[in-house]
Amino acid sequence: MSLSLVRDDAHRVAVLAYEKLCLFEFATVLDLLRDRGSQSPPGWYQLSTVSLEGAFISSDCQVPVQVATDPELLLAADTIVVPGWRMGPVPDSIRCLLQQAHRQGARVVSICTGAFVLAAAGLLEGRRATTHWKYAGELSALHPDVSIDPSVLYIDEGDVLTSAGASAGIDMLLHMIRKDFGSAVSNVVARMMVTPPHREGRQAQLVEAPVPPQPRNLFANVIEHLRRHPGEEHSIESLAQMAAMSPRTFFRRFRAVTGHTPHDWMMMERTRLAKTMLEETDLSVATIAETMGFNAVDTFRHHFRRLVGTTPSRFRSTRTRL
């Protein structure tokens, strides 16, 4: 399968292919980032699939895949996506080309064990990164200069993004779309994929401590209330009463279910909603801060910068230019 859509204003994305690649992750990238006609905004992704190991490769499912072999497609890309690696040594041809592309300004993105390829190319040195929990220890041992966090679904370091397993790759790609084109566009893609546009929780939550159905149901009403009334003041005591638990039990179980303390979850949710308001309304930063329940504009700016990496005003200006 060789895919290339020609459009002058497009954001060029090259999906790296190789022998024994993870077919599911490879196909997921193509599906999420493909052109959806009138539903895709100006400047949408132009996809290319590229192999440095021949035009015909065999996937991990023994399904043959035909791709382009022109390395210039990688060097010309604005973003390069590396799906799950077959494990074992990374060929010099791949390492060197990724290094060159990154030096030239390409953003490099990995799914699952694709992080091994990025690490071998030296692109994760001194950075935070993640991969599938099963292989986190091996990646850390091979590359002690990389700060591996096996608990999160994905990590965005700006010009380098890494994600955990295959489904976490979907979370990361939706995050990338949201970052490049805004939440409204990301939500459209998520609806087409029949997946949540933003998934709460951490990889550790999914692996080390599976959540039984009962606690999740107990928190459904609390979380729904918090989302419907983000500007209200909440205390552990009031939320615990809503869940019919003691404050201590509520705090412990809420953290087990969501991966966050109630306060941190609320700050993340308020910030998420504030991003949508910044993108889709002309309300002032002060009005949004008040609506979202932040006590002061400076408090809003502090938490927004901590969670998003930029100020509310700059975030809005980048979305306005798209």
NORKAGI-V286647 format. One record per helix or strand of 2 or more residues. SS is the DSSP state (2 for helix, 1 for strand). FROM is the first residue (numbers start at 1). TO is the last residue. Records with the same first field share a line. If there is no record, write none. Layout:
SS = FROM-TO + FROM-TO
This chain:
1 = 11-17 + 45-51 + 56-58 + 64-66 + 79-82 + 107-110 + 128-129 + 147-148 + 154-156 + 160-163
2 = 23-33 + 37-39 + 72-75 + 92-103 + 114-120 + 133-142 + 166-181 + 183-193 + 203-207 + 213-228 + 236-242 + 247-258 + 262-280 + 285-291 + 297-308 + 312-321
